[in-house]
Amino acid sequence: MTPKEQVHFQILRAFEENHEISQRELARQLGISNGKVNYLIASLVEKGMLKMAHFGRSGDKLAKVAYLLTPIGVKNRVLLTRDYLARKEAEFEALKAEIEALRQAQAEMPCNGALARKQKA
């Protein structure tokens, strides 16, 4: 999963959990600028993965905007989730193997206490 796909995944997941989340709050959660979030959301809307729904007005201005996942967005989210999960599982297996190798190397090392006594002598 590329970094761009990862951010798209996080945005789709955030809107799936809370379709009324503001772009400012989303930017804070993702650790990116408001402008970047706006650009990425526009990209997802253009690709047909998100749909923008307006609700609530205050005079001439829109008071609220909601972003809803389209069927294409849901499908893409599922595919990105599968890829993300596969990558995390591979990282987990690699980490388990590394931990086991470190434990084995530690078991083969001489006792730390004996080593310290040798160095003092």
PyMOL commands that set and color helices and strands:
alter all, ss='L'
color gray80, all
select helices_A, chain A and resi 3-17+23-30+34-46+71-108+112-120
alter helices_A, ss='H'
color red, helices_A
select strands_A, chain A and resi 50-58+61-69
alter strands_A, ss='S'
color yellow, strands_A
deselect
rebuild
show_as cartoon
